Amino acid sequence: MKVDYWDDLADRFSERVFEVSERDVRGVIRKTARRLGSKRATAVDFGCGVGASTRAVAPFFKHVLGVDFSEKLLRVAREKTSAGNVAYRRADLAKMNPQQFRCDVAFCFNVLLSPDDRLRRSIAANVVRAVRRGGAGVFIAPSLESELRSYQVVLDCRTRAGFDRRSAAKEVDASARRDLVSLSQGVVDLGGAPTKHFFQDEFADLLTDCGFKDVVVSRIHYPWDVVLDDAPDDIAHAEPWDWIAVGAKA
Ligand SMILES: C[S@@+](CC[C@H](N)C(=O)[O-])C[C@H]1O[C@@H](n2cnc3c(N)ncnc32)[C@H](O)[C@@H]1O
């Protein structure tokens, strides 16, 4: 996904792109930012988009910088932000000099999405390098387990709605085959965009390889309507989730 792709989404970004901080049903982002933040600490939100995540974490820090390579998205972020402790700056995370983005806490939400493994690794490594010793980093990324689980939930909903289970399973399997671009690489087609999804331990391994210690990966849930157009109100299963990983810089 090149910068043009993101620039083109600047118009109505919030309707067209899933912003996890806007649908964080259990308030995990605020709780994590409160735990890691302090009135002396600085944070950088890497790949900030139109700044929803930047604004969500800002109350817990002395200063927060939102960084993105899309000037169009940064323009919208500046318009939407009134907090006095937030600024925005343009940079390509894959090529940036991490020394110029030193921080106590790094946030990087749904940026490691490219099917290109090397690109994801350079971004993750640069973000980890930017964090001061004793600091922390918080990454969010799509979950492959959640994606696979959602096909089972769809099947369950169809069966409960009275459809024949076997024919429903055939349909759901066909849709899974269309969506799963590469199971071995965890790449899923999301509305025409091949998007990396991680297994839980794969995500922890990536951040550990990049230099974080004690990486803990847990779930950040969002509502069913994000993945199912016709989600029944009484859906009995736990909501879908992204992974949220917190690591320490030793
Ligand atoms: C899915 S959006 C997430 C936005 C925001 N973090 C959020 O959670 O609402 C991904 C963002 O990453 C940015 N991005 C992707 N690759 C980047 C790169 N190499 N350098 C800087 N920003 C990048 C895009 O421009 C986009 O704003």
The ligand as an ORCA input file, in Angstrom:
! r2SCAN-3c Opt
* xyz 0 1
  C      -5.321      1.662      8.737
  S      -4.625      3.233      8.883
  C      -4.516      3.363     10.648
  C      -4.596      4.783     11.146
  C      -4.550      4.944     12.662
  N      -3.331      4.387     13.227
  C      -5.753      4.325     13.311
  O      -5.620      3.261     13.930
  O      -6.840      4.898     13.209
  C      -2.919      2.976      8.436
  C      -2.115      4.258      8.414
  O      -0.731      3.954      8.284
  C      -0.143      4.901      7.415
  N       1.071      4.308      6.833
  C       1.159      3.137      6.165
  N       2.423      2.927      5.756
  C       3.155      3.987      6.189
  C       4.528      4.368      6.074
  N       5.421      3.590      5.423
  N       4.928      5.533      6.623
  C       4.035      6.329      7.279
  N       2.717      6.030      7.413
  C       2.286      4.877      6.882
  C      -1.233      5.196      6.391
  O      -1.017      6.417      5.715
  C      -2.480      5.195      7.278
  O      -2.728      6.463      7.783
*
